[in-house]
Amino acid sequence: MISRRKFLTIGGATLLAPSLLQGCISKQSAKLPESAWQALARELGTNGSGTLVLPSAPSYSSLALPRNISYAHIRPQAVAVCTSSRNVQSAIKWAAAHGISPVPRSAAGHSYAGYSTTTGLSLDMAPLNRVKFLGASPTTGDELVKIGAGARLGVVSNKLAERGLLLPIGRCATVGVAGLTLGGGFGFNSRKFGMTCDSLVETEIVVASGERLVCNERENADLFWATRGGNGGTFGVNTSFTFKTQRSMENISVYRLRWELPLKNKEAVAKVWGALQTAAADAPNDFSLRIGLDYTPNGTIQIEGLGQYRGELAPLKEILTPALSTLPNYQYIRTLDFASAGRYLGSLGAPNAFYCKSAFTDNDFNDSAMNTAINWLEELPSTTKSGSLTFFRWGGAIEDTAPQATAFVHRKAQYVLEGTVCWRPGDEKSVIDNSRAWLQEGFDKRLTNEFNGYAFQNFIDRNLQNWETAYYGENYSRLSQVKSKHDPANLFNNAQSIRPA
């Protein structure tokens, strides 16, 4: 992992210049005098054991570094390390009184677009990471778990697995449960059990007034609806999430198939890609698939099929027959205990410099679409570190919830697609500009006919046009009304947060 201090010295100011990025922040927060910050520090100490970290403190660098280091130049004036809901309330009241933007950071700052950092006050939620098992719901019988907003997915998954439980959450261990849930959230168990937000039964949120609200189907139901897919940084700061859990299986079958092919051998690339799509086409909801197409400017593409099957090896191998017939360079197909399977399928997501776009497709890519995508991949700028296309099989239980039942509208799709381009710290502006332009070209022109017009808010993109419709569809109007009720002055804001009606 590259430290923030080291990053700031690589390549001079080239990567850090705000001109490299479009619309980096919604607005600059006013600089405040030291006396104001001292008052907040006292307030945090009075209302718990919270602390205020200023840029001169040794811990500031790690607390301020975002996951996407393209936004490392956006530096908070201070970081409020919150150890209780009272700390969060104090910080929000103080921020509102001083006209400064409070931005929560639930875990490692994983917002792709840098929205978990700010030029104002950063709220570090990491200490609020308790995982508390509440027992069975008296009304539904579901086993409930209450999770602090600062908890990370890897820890949550392990604690659940110890009790034979699971949630349909993502594979990246360092992602926070808050950001994942608020954007919808999905993982390898979502085709069986739905989106992460579909398992949410209650959340606590501190709104702009500083009041802490309990939100569920009975209390503050409008805000509860909005927080299930309406994204973070809009309605307030969530401090905890209560979920209904599912019973895990004792064992899970996992697989990883990998091919390395010359990209110029387009027929072979399309054959493998198509075989993976064929394998998933009629597979049951117990089957999940992630197709990764990773390319570097060396002429070789790596194709990977990764996923799980909630069952034995024999039916999994039968499902994978079309892909296995293309003779992968590497294959791992095993039955593992549930906890080990989760760790095998997981990832860490270390800080990196990247740009990401997303889209949904209602159909498999046909031969023509695959050929277009392969030709586009071949045009990856030679100076770019890497480019990739990743397809996550959608459907199953995700479709069981109506698009308007929660704020998360993306219920009908075949795949969600993520495109990513990476560059190196210290790369010149031209390298970064060309890399970003390549990805824009692919999604906005070359492949756009394959998409259904929507995009995934968990893979948020600062450059997305008509983002209100792309992320929220017909739900945006209702979200805007909820915003007007709970944050009419727009205290919580970024370039793509919900606006008051």
N, C-alpha and C positions, 0 to 999 in steps of 0.2 A: 504494500500500500504506500502510495506517495504521500508524504506529509504536506500540509498546507504551506509550511515555511519553505520546503524544497520547491514546491510547485511555483511559488511566487518568485523564485529566482531563476526558473528555467526560461531561457529564451527572452530575457528582459521583460518588457511590458507587452510584447506582441500579443500573447494569448489573452491578456487581461483587459485590453482596451475595450471599453463599452461599444466602440464602433464596430467591433466584430460581430455583435449580436443585435438582432432586431427586437426592439421593444423589450429590453431586459427587465424593467420594472414598471409597474403601473404609475407610480409617482415617487419622487424622492421624499423621504421623511426629513423634517427640519432637524437641524443639529440643536441639541439641548445642552444647557450648562451643566457643569459637574454637580451643582447643588441639587438639580432635579433627579439625577441618577442616585445620589446619596439618599434622597428621600425614598426612592423606590427600594433601595437596598435595605433600608430600615423597615420598610413595610413588609418585605418578603421575610425578614427575620422575625418580625412580630407575629406574622400569621403562619408560622411553621418554621421549618428549617431550610427554606429556600435561600438561594444566594444569587447575587448579581455578578456576572463576569464581564469585565471591561476588556477592551482590546489589549491592554498592557499585561493582562494576566496570562500565565503560562498555559492554562487550559483553554484559552479562547480559540486558538487555531483549530483544535480538533472539534470544538463545539460549533464552529462557524463553517467548517468545510462541507460543501454539499456533495452528494453522490455524483452529480454531473459537474465536474470541475471546470467546465466551460463558464460556469457562473460563480467561480470562486472570488471574482473581483467584487461581487455584491456583498458588502461587509456590514453586519449589524452594528449599531452603535453600542449595543450591549446584549448579553444573553441572560435571561432570567431562568435559572435552573429551578424548576418547580417540583417540589416534593409532595404537594398536596393540592387538592382542589382550591383551597383557600389561597394558595400562592397564585394560582391561575386567575382567580377573581381579583386579587390585589393588582396583578400585572395589567389586566384588562382595564380596570377602573383607572389606573394611573395613566395608561396609554391613551384612553379616551380623553382624560382631562388635559393631557399635554399635546393632543393632536398628532399623535405618532402611531404608525401602523404596527400592531402586534401580530406576529406570524408564528404559529406553532410548528414545531419540528418534532414529530412523534418518535422518530428512531434515528436513522442515518441520513436523513435529508434526501429521500429518494425521488422527489419530484423531478421528472425528466426535464421540465422546463425551468427548474430553479425556483419554483414558487415556495419552497420551504426555507428560503433565505430572504433577507430583507435589508434595507438600509435603515430600518427602524429598530424595533425591539423584537428579538427572537425569543420564543418561549421553548426552552428545552424540556420536553416531556419525558425524557428517558427514565427518570427516577420513578415515574408512575407506571410501573411495569408488573404489578402484582397479578398473578393468575389465581383466582379464588373459585373453588368449586362449590356451587350452591345446592347441590342435590337435585332431586326431581321436582319439576314444576307441579304444584298442586292441581293445576287445571289440565295440563296436557300430558304430564308424566315424562316430558323430555328432561334429560339431564342438562342442567344449566351451568354455565361458567361465566364469571365476570372478569374481564381482562382490562387492565389499565392501558391508557392510550399510548404509553411509551414502550409497551411490550413488542418484541420482535418475533417474527413468524417462526424462526427456528426454535426458540425457547418455548413458544406456545405449542408447537407441534409435538415437541418432546414431552412436555408435561401432560398433554392430552393422551399421548400414546401410552404413557405409564398407567393410565386408568382405562385403557381400551376404548378411548374416545377419539373423535376427529371433528374437524371443521373443514369445509371446502375452501381452503386458503392457498396462497401461492407457494411457489417452490423456492423463492429467494429468501434465505434465512435472515438477512439483515433488514428486510422491509418491515415497516411498522404496521401493526394491525389497524391503526387508525386510518392512515392514508389508503390502505388497501380497501377497507370496508366502505369508506366514504365515496370512493370512486366506483364501487360495485364489487370488485374483487373476484378473482376466479383462480382455479388451480386444477390439478389432475383429478380431483374428486367432484368437480362442478357438474359434469355431465350426469352424475348420479344424484347429487344433492343440491344443485343450484349454485347461484352466486353466493359469495360470502355475505353480502348484505341481506340475502334471503333468510339467513339463519339468525339475524339480529332480532332480538325481542325487546331490547331496551338500551338506551344510551343516556349518559349524563353530559350536558353541554353547558358551558358558561357563555352567555350571550353578551352583546355589546353593553348592556346596562350593568354587567357584573353579576347578574343573578344566575344561579346554577339551577338548570331545569332538568327534571326527569322526563324523558320522552319515550313513549311507547304507544300502543294502539289506543289507550284510554286517556293518557295525559299528554298534552302538547302533540297531538297526533299529526298536525300539519308539519311540525318540525321533524318528527320521527319519519314521516314519509320522505321529506327532503334529504335527510341525512343518509338514506339508503340509495346512493348513486348520485347525489347532487354535488359531490366532491367536497374536499376540505377547503379551508381558507375563505369560506363564504358566510356561514351562518353563526359562527362562534368557534369555541375551542372545546372539542369533545374530550372529556377526561376519563371516561370508561365506557365499555361496551359489554352488554350481556347477551350471550348467544345460547341458542339451543344446539346441542351437540348430537352427533350420530355415533352409533357403535361401530368401532373399527373391526375389521376381520383380523383373525390371528395372523394370517399370512396373505401376502399380496404378490402377484406375479409382475415383474418389471422387465422392461426390455430397452436396449439401446442398439440400434443398427446404424452403421456408419459406412459411407462410400466416399472415396476420393477419386475424382475424375477430372480430366482436362476439360475446362469449360467449353473449349472449341468443339468437343465431341457432344454437340447439342442433342443429338438423338439419344445418346446414352443417359445424359442428364435428365431429359424429359421422361425417359422410360422409368427411371428410379422414382422420380417425383410422382409420376402418374401411378406407379405401383403402390406407393404409400397412400395416396388418395383412395385408390380402389380398396385397399385393406380396411380403411376407416368407413367407407361409404355405408355399409349396412351393419356395422358393428353395434353391439348392444351398448347401453349407457354405462356398463361396467368398464368399458374400454376408453382410454384417452390417448391422444396423439399430439405431439409437438413435432412439426417438420421444420428443420433448420437448414437453410441454404447459406453457407458462409463462404465468402470469396475475398481473397486478397489479390493484389495485382501481380501474382506470380503465375497466373494461368490455370491454377487448380482450384476446384470448388469442392468443399466438403458438404455432403448431404447427411443429415442425421434424422432418424426417426426415434423418438424418445417417448416413453409413456408407461402406463400400467394397465393391468387387467385385474379386476376384483374376482379372481377365481384361480383355477389350476392352470398349469402350463399347456396342457394339450389343446384346450380351446383357444388359448392365446396364440399358439403356433399356427393353428388353423386360420385364425384371422389374419395373421401376418404372412400367410403363404405367398400372396402376390409379391410382397417386398422381398421375402427370402429367396424367391426364385431368381432375383436379379443379382444374387451373390454379393452380399456386402463384404467390404474389406474387413469389417469388424462386427461381431455380434455378441451381445450378452443378453441372455434370456434366462431368468432365474426366478424362483419363488423365495421370497425373503420374509422374515417377520415384519410386522407393520412398521415398527420404528426404523428398522434398517432400510426398508424400502423408501421411506420418506427421506432419509439421509442420502440414499443413492441418487434419488431423482432431484435433489436440491442443488442450489447454487448459492454463492456468497455475494456477488455483485460489488466488487471493490470499486472505489472511485475511478472515474474514467472521463475522457473528453469525448462527447458524442452528441448526435442529433437523431431524433427518432420521430417517425410518423406512423400512423395506424389507419386501418380501414377494415370494414367488414365486407365479406363476399357471400352471396347467397348460393353460389354454386362452386363446384370444383373448378380449378383452372383447366380448360381444355387444351388441346395441342397448340392451337394458335396463341392462346394466352401464355402458355409456358414458353413458347418460342420468343414471344415479345419480352418476357421477363428475363430470359437467358441472354438475349441480345443486349438488354439494358445493363444487366450485371457485368457483361463483358466490357462495358464502357466506363466502369469504375475508374476514376482518375488514378494515374500511376503513382501519384504522390500520396494518395490516401492510405491510411493504415489498414482499414478493412470495411467491407459493406456486407449487409446480410438481410435476408428475408426470413421471417419466422411465421409459420402458420400454426395456430392453435385450433384444434377441432372443437367446434361449438355445438350447440344443440342439447338434446337430452332434457334433463330436469331444468335447465336454464329456461326452456320454453314454457314451463309449467306455470310461471308467474306472468300475469298480464303486463304489457308495457306500461300501463298507467297505474298499476297497483303499488309500485314504488317509483322513485325518481329515475331508476335505471331502465332505460327504454329499449336496450338492444337485446331483444329476446329471440328474434328470428334471424338466424344466419347459419352459414355452413362453417365458416372459419372467421376468426379475427386474425388480421395480418399486422405484423409489426416490421417496419423497415428501419434499419439502424445503420448509421455511418459513423466511424470512429477516426479520430486523428490523434497525433502525438502531442503531449505538452511541449510547447515551444515551436510548433509548426507555424510557418508564416501565414499571414492573413489570406493570401491567395490559395493556399492549400485548404484552409478551412472553408473559404467561400466556395471553392470548386466542389468540395465534398458535400456541402449542404445543397448546392445547386443540383448536383447529381441525384440526390434523394428526392428533392422537390420535383425534378423532371420525371422521375419514375412514377411517383404517386399522383402528381397533378396532371400529367399528360399521357405517358406511355401506358399506364395500367388502369387509368381511371374508369374505363368502360367495364372493368371487371368488378368494380366496387358498387355498393348499394347507397353510397352517399353519406354514411355514418362513420364516426370515428370513436375510439375508445378513450374515455376520459382518464383512465388509469395510465395510459400512454400519452400524456398530454403534450401538445405541440403548439408552441407560441406562434408559429407562422400559419396555422390553419385558418382558412377563410370560412366565414359563416359557422364559426365554432358553436354558437348557441344551438343551431339546428343539428349540426353534426354530432354533438355530444348528448344533447337532451331531447331532440325532436319536439314533439308536441308538449312535452313536459316543461319546457322552459318557461312558459307563461305562468304556470302554477308555482314554479320555483321562485320566480321573480316576486310573486305575491307574498310568499313566505319570507323572502328576504326583506320586503318592505315592512312586514310586521315585526321582525325580530332584530333587524339592523338597518333602519331607515336612513341613517347617516352614512352607511357604507364604510364602517370602521374596518371591517375585515374585507380586504380587497386585493386583487392582483389583476393582471391584464386580461384574465379569462375567468374571473369570478362572476357569480350571478349578480346582476344589477337590480336595484330596487325598482319596482314597477312605477 
